[in-house]
Amino acid sequence: MVFQAFQERGFAVVPIHPTQKEVEGVRCFAKVQEADRPVTAALILTAPALTDSVVRDCVEAGIGHIWLRRSHETAEEFCRKKGIPVVSGECPLMFLSDMQWPHRLHGWVNRLVGTYPA
């Protein structure tokens, strides 16, 4: 759902997965360093056990913005030490203004209580 939502809104989505060959008809790369076009930001949707290594791959590839779907303390700290902005534990769909009401409500509540990422 996240992949499709971003793709439908014109984002240049580059799927990365160590074993998949494609995601929804789009070529998939085993590592971000293998991507066939520049990648400037990463939305990481991994199992917690894999998050640290994926974040390190992203930093090694020169990615300057990281979004962790699930909060992950060591990955967040690594990003901060490297000076890389990180959003953690927030659903990326709440940032898309034309999504269904639950996603928009999530963003509205975060803005109301002052936790909406800048």
N, C-alpha and C positions, 0 to 999 in steps of 0.2 A: 504494500500500500504506500509506504513512504517513497520507494523508488519511483513508482508510477506517478504519484502526486507531484514530485519535483520535476520529473520528465515532462509531464503535461503542461507545466508552467514555464517551460523553456530553459530550465537549468541543464547544463551540460553534465550529465551524470555518467560517471565512470565506475562501474561495479568492480569491486576487488573481492576475490574469494579464492582460497588456496586450491580448491578442487573443481569448482564450477567452470564450465566453458562459456556459458552465457546466462544472462538474467533477463527475462522477458524480451528475448530477441536481440539483446545488446551484448556484444563481446565482453567477457569477463577476464580480468587479469589476475594472476596468482599473487602478485605484490604490486603495490602502488608504483614502485620504481619501474615496472614493466609497462605502464600505461602508455598508450600511443599519442597522448596529448598532455599538455601541462595540467597538473592538478594543484589548485591553490588552497582548497579547503577540504576537510574530511568529516563526514558524518559516520561515526563508528557505531555499528550495531552488532557487537560481538558478545559472546559469552565472557563473563568476567575473567576467566583463566587466560583468555587470549588478548585482552585489552592492552596490557602493558607492551607486548611485542608489536602489536599493530600500531600503537601510538609511536613507538620508537621507529618503526618503518616510515611512518608519515613524516616525522621530524627529519630523518635521514634523507628523505626525498625532497625536503625543503618546503613542506606544506606549512603555511603560516597561520591557519585557523583550524581548531579541532572542536568537534562537537561529540560528546559522549552521551549516547542515549541513556545509558545507565551510569550513575555516579560511580566513580572508581578513584579512591583516594591517591594511590601511588601514581596513576597515570595523570591525574590532575596536578599533583605536586611536580612531576617531571615537566609537564607543560609550563607551569609557572616558572620553574628554574630556567627553562630555555627561553622565556619571554614570549611564549605562544599563547594567545588568547584561547580560552577553553570555556565552553558552555557544557554543563554537566547535569544529567538527570532530568532534562526537560524534553518533552515531545516536540520534535521539529515541526509537526503539523500545526501547532498553535501559532506559528509565525506566518502561516499562509492565510491571507485575509479572506480568501473565498472558500475556506474549508467548512465542513458541517459545524453546527452549533456547539457540539461538545468541545471541539478543538478551539473555537473562538472563545468559549466560556473559560477554558483553561487559561488562555492568554489574558483575558480580562481580569480574572481573579488574581493572577500573578502581578499584573500592573497595579491593581487595587491595594495589594498588601506589600508592594515594593520589592518583589522578588523577580520581576521580569528582567531577563538578562539584557545588558546593554549591547 
